[in-house]
Amino acid sequence: MSSSITHSVSGLIADPMQSEDLHSAIPVAPILVLLPDSDVSHRVAAEGDEPIVLGLGLVRRTVMAASRAGYSQIYLLVRDQVAPPAIATVRDWSSLATAFPSHQRAPLIIAHAAIVGESEWLKQLIAARIEPDMWAAIPYRILMLTAATVPRALAVLEAEKAYDLTAAQNQLTHHLGPPAQIPAAIDPMAVVASTDVDAAEWRLLRGLVKDTDGFMARHVERPISLRIARRLASTGVTPNQITLLSVGIGLCGAPFFISTHWLWQTVGALLFLAHSILDGCDGELARLRFQESRFGGIIDYWGDNVVHIVVFACMAVGWSHFIAASWPLLLGVTAALGNFGSAWLVYWRVMHRKKESGPLFTSVATVPGRRLVRLLDAATRRDFIYLVLIFALFGKANWFLLLASVGAPIFFFLLVFLAVRERFADRVAMSGG
């Protein structure tokens, strides 16, 4: 057998997801092989280089997404084509056999090389279930082989010289029988022409919208930030640079709240809103490029809270100067301390020891889902910025400071109550009672 396999790409095993359409769980993380289709290869060659989708070539994006999703090894099967750099390759089906450890056979997923790699459906595919002696397919996009069928399938594909996806599916159907159906929820897209790139990019961008986004964030901020992220994806701008720019814009907007004139307050509120929009853009860019990092999450989290605290301080100073009294400063201190205390408590309890991949901040609690937790999580959404803008249009930003001076301490004490309750529940669980 040839040993033309250059190297393997490893990833963390994803948590299995449930599927009701197929049967018999896949026992180990599968191997993924990306297989070019001859017709598509010729079309791409005629139109130019491999399509670039949001700054990454299709094969590289799929390799990175599959590695994140939990595939044990990812390969590109190449014959006479030139493979992208740093991508593991095999030259034929017989050489692929060396990728299967003798002590533990793995399932095999064969995917169209022009497919758009997305972690969600790649994870669902890992958890898909078929009978041990069966195979399954999404026509001309995905072929799925259980560990028991892999040796025979590879022998068929090698004997028939089936080196593109269309030929592979036809030969497997001829020798192994018709495939089972993969659940309809697993619906990958293939970019078979340059005209498909736009649709592929918007599909990936729509996947960045979070279920936890507030109403205004989903309908106003996301449409703007996604377009910014799309423009930046093919540039050298990094997510951390966007974070720092976002923080800088927020801090530049804060001094405008020292004035009590509606025009200056509105300028400050608009800069505050621009900060919020860019604050979503950095995470979008990081996920599109697979550049999420703990450091990026920390500066994003604390930068956001620093902007809020400085805005509260400027509102308090402006109000105090306007009425020539010191008590608004007390409101500013109360709002700022409540904000800082809440931010520190959430960071220390939920984020400080978090090791797994994914967003650093997802909830204010270690056990999300309870009613109080859902209410507190909802309070952390940034829709309050539109209330600041409305008040600013009338020169009444100090009204928001009044609300914050009451709400921030209440939020902090509810977090303390939640922490005590969770600690007590942990102790009861440990004691078995």
Secondary structure, DSSP 8 states (H G I E B T S, - for coil): -------------------SSS-S---S--EEEEE--HHHHHHHHHH-S--EETTEEHHHHHHHHHHHHT-SEEEEE-SSS---TT--EESSHHHHGGGS-TTS---EEEEETTB---HHHHHHHHH----TT-EEEETTTEEEE-TTTHHHHHHHHHHTT--SHHHHHHHHHHHH-S-EE--TT----B--SGGGHHHHHHHHHHTT--TT--HHIIIIIHHHHHHHHHHHTTSS--HHHHHHHHHHHHHHHGGGGGS-SHHHHHHHHHHHHHHHHHHHHHHHHHHHHT---HHHHHHHHHHHHHHHHHHHHHHHHHHHHHHT-SHHHHHHHHHHHHHHHHHHHHIIIIITT--SSS-S-S-SSSSTTSHHHHHHHHHTSTTHHHHHHHHHHTT-HHHHHHHHHHHHHHHHHHHHHHHHHHHHHHHHHHHT-
